[in-house]
Amino acid sequence: MWYHRKIGDERCPIVDTWWQTETGAIMISPLPGATTTKPGSCTLPFFGVVPEVVKRDGTPCAANEGGFLILRKPWPSMLRGIHGDPERYAKQYWSEVPGAYFTGDGARRDEDGYFWVMGRVDDVLNVAGHRLGTAEIESALVSCPGVAEAAVVGPPHELKGQGICAFVTLKTGTPATPELKKILSDHVVREIGALARPDEIRFTDALPKTRSGKIMRRLLKEIATSGVAKGDTTTLEDINVLARLSAAIGEEE
């Protein structure tokens, strides 16, 4: 929105795309000036591309229900193998959902059919012996009114192995209150189950991201664990986000 207002003078269409190295081309993207955009969504599939958001068994998800992003039909630039390792190719991309290309990304599709890619589904938490996808919990949080964005990490937990810590950015005009934390926590339980209830919810005005817009959960996990991010921050778009998060944790303690 800042780029649209300040650089494009509210006349420049911002194109948010989804694709992978493996796809060889952009797969989901608005057509500049023709597609109505929504900030944060890669909008609609490109011509001939057939993506879906499905459950583990391959059945379609309902509107705004988090699931696995797959591609139902082949496309001209798709990868056709992994050099010297055909078994890995078959297992990595074609075994999770039979008959479909498994992207490894979690996503949801809203009531207008727009795609919202939530992140990698192989980022899982081991909570009391149960494996929970961070993308699934994040999707549940984002589906709650007033939430603009969420990132979930799993800091060490003495009893459960890993805890669930959620960093949540609220929409403008939504107050960050203790009551809202309970509402969000209860919403996650209704959507997923009691095992997914966050141990901690932290409100933040922004999440640490790379210049390409990917949330750096590694740094969030360090902050949730020790209060300080010590890892490599060279790809971080705004270093001040980490300073504000660390300062907020210090104030709470």
TORDRENPA-354153 format. One record per residue (C-alpha): x, y, z; residue number from 0. Coordinates in pm, 1 decimal. Example, Ala and Ser with C-alpha at 12.3 -4.5 7.8 and 13.67 -1.06 7.14 Angstrom:
@east->1230.0, north->-450.0, up->780.0, num->0
@east->1367.0, north->-106.0, up->714.0, num->1
//
This chain:
@east->0.0, north->0.0, up->0.0, num->0
@east->291.1, north->235.0, up->76.2, num->1
@east->442.8, north->167.5, up->-265.5, num->2
@east->105.3, north->217.1, up->-431.0, num->3
@east->49.2, north->550.2, up->-255.9, num->4
@east->398.2, north->700.5, up->-244.9, num->5
@east->572.4, north->565.1, up->-555.0, num->6
@east->277.3, north->497.6, up->-783.6, num->7
@east->77.7, north->804.6, up->-677.6, num->8
@east->-221.9, north->569.1, up->-638.5, num->9
@east->-209.3, north->498.5, up->-1012.3, num->10
@east->46.8, north->216.2, up->-1013.9, num->11
@east->-89.3, north->-140.8, up->-1001.7, num->12
@east->106.4, north->-360.1, up->-759.3, num->13
@east->149.9, north->-717.3, up->-883.5, num->14
@east->192.8, north->-979.5, up->-608.9, num->15
@east->282.3, north->-1313.8, up->-769.9, num->16
@east->317.7, north->-1675.1, up->-659.3, num->17
@east->555.8, north->-1916.6, up->-828.2, num->18
@east->846.3, north->-2147.7, up->-750.8, num->19
@east->1181.1, north->-2232.6, up->-900.9, num->20
@east->1025.4, north->-2570.9, up->-982.0, num->21
@east->733.6, north->-2418.1, up->-1171.9, num->22
@east->965.0, north->-2223.0, up->-1401.3, num->23
@east->715.4, north->-1937.7, up->-1440.0, num->24
@east->463.6, north->-1724.9, up->-1253.3, num->25
@east->157.2, north->-1935.9, up->-1173.6, num->26
@east->-81.5, north->-1710.7, up->-979.8, num->27
@east->-82.3, north->-1338.5, up->-1048.7, num->28
@east->-304.9, north->-1038.3, up->-1113.7, num->29
@east->-297.3, north->-889.5, up->-1461.5, num->30
@east->-172.0, north->-530.4, up->-1411.9, num->31
@east->-451.6, north->-281.7, up->-1454.9, num->32
@east->-708.6, north->-551.9, up->-1526.7, num->33
@east->-737.4, north->-759.7, up->-1207.6, num->34
@east->-879.2, north->-605.5, up->-892.4, num->35
@east->-609.0, north->-661.7, up->-632.5, num->36
@east->-613.8, north->-729.2, up->-258.5, num->37
@east->-299.3, north->-645.9, up->-59.2, num->38
@east->-134.5, north->-973.0, up->42.6, num->39
@east->-309.5, north->-1192.0, up->-213.8, num->40
@east->-154.9, north->-1319.8, up->-537.3, num->41
@east->-516.3, north->-1311.1, up->-663.9, num->42
@east->-605.0, north->-1551.0, up->-948.4, num->43
@east->-432.7, north->-1821.2, up->-1158.7, num->44
@east->-255.7, north->-1736.3, up->-1481.0, num->45
@east->-401.7, north->-1875.3, up->-1805.5, num->46
@east->-403.8, north->-2255.8, up->-1811.3, num->47
@east->-290.3, north->-2293.3, up->-1448.8, num->48
@east->-523.8, north->-2497.8, up->-1226.4, num->49
@east->-437.4, north->-2456.4, up->-856.8, num->50
@east->-651.2, north->-2578.6, up->-568.6, num->51
@east->-643.9, north->-2560.8, up->-189.5, num->52
@east->-713.6, north->-2905.6, up->-49.2, num->53
@east->-711.2, north->-3109.3, up->269.7, num->54
@east->-465.3, north->-3392.6, up->332.4, num->55
@east->-695.5, north->-3641.0, up->156.1, num->56
@east->-715.9, north->-3420.4, up->-154.4, num->57
@east->-1070.9, north->-3293.1, up->-103.3, num->58
@east->-1122.4, north->-2918.2, up->-163.8, num->59
@east->-1119.2, north->-2679.2, up->131.0, num->60
@east->-1403.7, north->-2439.8, up->197.4, num->61
@east->-1365.5, north->-2065.5, up->145.8, num->62
@east->-1107.1, north->-1917.2, up->385.7, num->63
@east->-1018.0, north->-2263.3, up->516.1, num->64
@east->-643.6, north->-2325.7, up->531.3, num->65
@east->-507.5, north->-2619.6, up->336.1, num->66
@east->-241.1, north->-2742.5, up->95.9, num->67
@east->-176.1, north->-2562.4, up->-231.6, num->68
@east->-160.7, north->-2804.3, up->-524.0, num->69
@east->-164.1, north->-2785.5, up->-903.9, num->70
@east->-409.3, north->-3017.2, up->-1077.9, num->71
@east->-280.9, north->-2998.9, up->-1436.0, num->72
@east->63.4, north->-2983.5, up->-1600.2, num->73
@east->205.4, north->-2664.8, up->-1751.2, num->74
@east->476.6, north->-2597.2, up->-2013.1, num->75
@east->761.4, north->-2490.0, up->-1781.9, num->76
@east->719.5, north->-2744.3, up->-1501.0, num->77
@east->1013.6, north->-2944.1, up->-1372.7, num->78
@east->1022.7, north->-3296.4, up->-1511.6, num->79
@east->1265.3, north->-3462.4, up->-1273.5, num->80
@east->1557.4, north->-3432.9, up->-1034.7, num->81
@east->1887.3, north->-3521.5, up->-1198.3, num->82
@east->1996.6, north->-3867.5, up->-1092.7, num->83
@east->1717.5, north->-3907.1, up->-836.9, num->84
@east->1380.7, north->-3991.4, up->-996.7, num->85
@east->1252.6, north->-4148.5, up->-673.4, num->86
@east->1300.5, north->-3824.0, up->-483.5, num->87
@east->1118.9, north->-3635.8, up->-759.0, num->88
@east->819.0, north->-3866.9, up->-735.0, num->89
@east->811.9, north->-3860.1, up->-353.9, num->90
@east->872.3, north->-3486.4, up->-312.7, num->91
@east->618.9, north->-3355.9, up->-561.3, num->92
@east->369.0, north->-3629.3, up->-647.6, num->93
@east->311.0, north->-3854.9, up->-345.9, num->94
@east->133.8, north->-3625.9, up->-96.9, num->95
@east->-182.8, north->-3570.9, up->-301.3, num->96
@east->-233.6, north->-3843.2, up->-566.4, num->97
@east->-260.0, north->-3710.3, up->-920.2, num->98
@east->-151.8, north->-3356.7, up->-832.0, num->99
@east->166.9, north->-3152.7, up->-799.7, num->100
@east->228.3, north->-3079.3, up->-430.0, num->101
@east->376.9, north->-2731.7, up->-387.4, num->102
@east->464.4, north->-2767.5, up->-19.4, num->103
@east->289.3, north->-2437.5, up->53.8, num->104
@east->-12.3, north->-2375.0, up->270.2, num->105
@east->-283.1, north->-2145.0, up->137.0, num->106
@east->-644.6, north->-2043.0, up->157.6, num->107
@east->-891.6, north->-1922.0, up->-101.6, num->108
@east->-1135.7, north->-1648.7, up->-7.3, num->109
@east->-1500.2, north->-1604.3, up->-101.3, num->110
@east->-1398.2, north->-1430.7, up->-427.7, num->111
@east->-1171.0, north->-1717.6, up->-531.0, num->112
@east->-852.6, north->-1521.5, up->-456.4, num->113
@east->-551.2, north->-1720.1, up->-334.8, num->114
@east->-360.8, north->-1627.4, up->-18.0, num->115
@east->-34.8, north->-1820.2, up->24.5, num->116
@east->42.7, north->-1864.8, up->395.6, num->117
@east->388.1, north->-2027.3, up->390.2, num->118
@east->557.3, north->-2366.5, up->388.0, num->119
@east->361.8, north->-2657.7, up->534.3, num->120
@east->678.0, north->-2852.3, up->614.3, num->121
@east->730.5, north->-2601.6, up->895.6, num->122
@east->568.7, north->-2812.5, up->1167.5, num->123
@east->565.1, north->-2808.4, up->1546.5, num->124
@east->594.9, north->-3114.7, up->1767.7, num->125
@east->358.6, north->-3033.0, up->2054.4, num->126
@east->321.7, north->-3308.9, up->2314.0, num->127
@east->390.9, north->-3571.9, up->2049.3, num->128
@east->148.3, north->-3422.1, up->1797.2, num->129
@east->263.9, north->-3260.0, up->1473.7, num->130
@east->91.6, north->-2929.3, up->1398.9, num->131
@east->150.9, north->-2719.3, up->1088.2, num->132
@east->233.5, north->-2357.1, up->1160.0, num->133
@east->51.2, north->-2253.8, up->841.4, num->134
@east->-268.1, north->-2417.5, up->968.5, num->135
@east->-257.1, north->-2225.2, up->1298.6, num->136
@east->-167.2, north->-1902.9, up->1117.9, num->137
@east->-458.2, north->-1951.9, up->879.6, num->138
@east->-695.0, north->-1996.0, up->1173.6, num->139
@east->-569.6, north->-1674.2, up->1332.7, num->140
@east->-596.9, north->-1474.8, up->1010.1, num->141
@east->-954.1, north->-1594.2, up->957.6, num->142
@east->-1051.8, north->-1417.9, up->1280.7, num->143
@east->-1192.8, north->-1065.1, up->1223.6, num->144
@east->-944.3, north->-789.6, up->1301.0, num->145
@east->-630.5, north->-991.2, up->1222.7, num->146
@east->-419.4, north->-876.9, up->928.3, num->147
@east->-128.9, north->-1119.0, up->953.1, num->148
@east->10.2, north->-1388.8, up->1181.7, num->149
@east->325.5, north->-1596.4, up->1223.2, num->150
@east->357.4, north->-1898.7, up->1452.0, num->151
@east->679.4, north->-2044.8, up->1592.4, num->152
@east->761.2, north->-2322.6, up->1838.1, num->153
@east->996.7, north->-2222.5, up->2119.2, num->154
@east->1117.1, north->-2498.5, up->2354.2, num->155
@east->867.1, north->-2604.1, up->2619.6, num->156
@east->958.4, north->-2802.2, up->2933.6, num->157
@east->652.8, north->-3027.5, up->2925.0, num->158
@east->535.0, north->-3033.6, up->2563.1, num->159
@east->868.7, north->-3026.8, up->2379.6, num->160
@east->761.6, north->-2725.2, up->2177.3, num->161
@east->518.4, north->-2452.1, up->2266.8, num->162
@east->306.8, north->-2240.3, up->2035.2, num->163
@east->390.5, north->-1871.1, up->2019.2, num->164
@east->191.7, north->-1653.0, up->1780.2, num->165
@east->296.5, north->-1309.5, up->1659.5, num->166
@east->-11.8, north->-1123.2, up->1537.7, num->167
@east->-50.0, north->-799.1, up->1342.0, num->168
@east->-392.2, north->-640.9, up->1373.5, num->169
@east->-588.4, north->-443.4, up->1119.0, num->170
@east->-603.3, north->-66.6, up->1161.0, num->171
@east->-859.0, north->27.4, up->1423.2, num->172
@east->-850.2, north->-306.4, up->1607.5, num->173
@east->-726.7, north->-253.7, up->1965.1, num->174
@east->-470.9, north->-496.0, up->2109.9, num->175
@east->-633.2, north->-609.3, up->2433.4, num->176
@east->-602.1, north->-909.0, up->2667.9, num->177
@east->-963.4, north->-989.6, up->2578.0, num->178
@east->-869.0, north->-1015.6, up->2210.9, num->179
@east->-590.6, north->-1260.7, up->2295.4, num->180
@east->-849.7, north->-1490.6, up->2455.6, num->181
@east->-1083.9, north->-1449.9, up->2158.7, num->182
@east->-804.2, north->-1545.8, up->1917.6, num->183
@east->-694.8, north->-1838.8, up->2131.8, num->184
@east->-1049.5, north->-1974.0, up->2156.1, num->185
@east->-1093.8, north->-1925.6, up->1780.4, num->186
@east->-789.6, north->-2143.5, up->1708.2, num->187
@east->-930.7, north->-2415.4, up->1936.3, num->188
@east->-1263.2, north->-2408.9, up->1751.4, num->189
@east->-1093.6, north->-2420.9, up->1411.4, num->190
@east->-828.2, north->-2687.2, up->1483.7, num->191
@east->-858.4, north->-2829.2, up->1835.1, num->192
@east->-734.5, north->-2782.8, up->2190.3, num->193
@east->-383.6, north->-2902.0, up->2105.1, num->194
@east->-336.7, north->-2598.9, up->1880.0, num->195
@east->-420.3, north->-2340.1, up->2147.8, num->196
@east->-135.6, north->-2084.2, up->2150.0, num->197
@east->64.3, north->-2069.0, up->2471.9, num->198
@east->141.1, north->-1708.9, up->2395.9, num->199
@east->5.8, north->-1441.0, up->2162.0, num->200
@east->213.9, north->-1128.3, up->2102.6, num->201
@east->75.7, north->-831.5, up->1914.1, num->202
@east->317.1, north->-649.4, up->1684.6, num->203
@east->285.0, north->-366.6, up->1435.0, num->204
@east->491.4, north->-561.1, up->1178.3, num->205
@east->658.6, north->-896.8, up->1120.6, num->206
@east->1023.5, north->-942.7, up->1014.6, num->207
@east->1029.8, north->-1018.7, up->643.2, num->208
@east->1277.1, north->-1059.9, up->361.9, num->209
@east->1275.4, north->-808.1, up->77.9, num->210
@east->1063.0, north->-1053.4, up->-121.1, num->211
@east->798.9, north->-1054.9, up->154.3, num->212
@east->865.3, north->-1389.6, up->325.1, num->213
@east->823.7, north->-1393.1, up->703.2, num->214
@east->1149.6, north->-1484.0, up->878.4, num->215
@east->1014.8, north->-1729.6, up->1133.5, num->216
@east->1367.6, north->-1831.8, up->1231.0, num->217
@east->1424.1, north->-1487.5, up->1382.2, num->218
@east->1082.7, north->-1490.1, up->1549.3, num->219
@east->1165.5, north->-1822.3, up->1712.7, num->220
@east->1487.5, north->-1674.9, up->1850.7, num->221
@east->1294.7, north->-1378.6, up->1991.8, num->222
@east->1029.5, north->-1605.7, up->2143.9, num->223
@east->1302.1, north->-1823.7, up->2299.7, num->224
@east->1557.0, north->-1573.0, up->2427.1, num->225
@east->1408.0, north->-1229.1, up->2359.9, num->226
@east->1683.2, north->-1149.8, up->2110.0, num->227
@east->1736.9, north->-1241.9, up->1743.5, num->228
@east->2102.2, north->-1340.9, up->1699.2, num->229
@east->2087.0, north->-1505.1, up->1355.7, num->230
@east->2173.3, north->-1370.4, up->1013.3, num->231
@east->1965.7, north->-1062.0, up->935.1, num->232
@east->2126.1, north->-962.6, up->604.3, num->233
@east->1811.6, north->-1042.5, up->402.9, num->234
@east->1581.0, north->-861.1, up->643.7, num->235
@east->1381.8, north->-578.6, up->489.9, num->236
@east->1347.8, north->-366.2, up->805.7, num->237
@east->1588.8, north->-431.6, up->1093.2, num->238
@east->1388.0, north->-199.5, up->1318.6, num->239
@east->1108.0, north->-456.8, up->1336.6, num->240
@east->1332.4, north->-687.4, up->1542.0, num->241
@east->1434.2, north->-405.7, up->1774.5, num->242
@east->1070.8, north->-320.7, up->1845.2, num->243
@east->980.8, north->-685.3, up->1907.9, num->244
@east->1273.1, north->-735.7, up->2145.8, num->245
@east->1193.0, north->-410.8, up->2328.5, num->246
@east->828.5, north->-512.4, up->2370.8, num->247
@east->928.5, north->-846.4, up->2523.5, num->248
@east->1169.2, north->-671.4, up->2757.9, num->249
@east->893.9, north->-436.0, up->2876.6, num->250
@east->657.5, north->-726.2, up->2945.1, num->251
@east->919.7, north->-905.8, up->3149.1, num->252
//
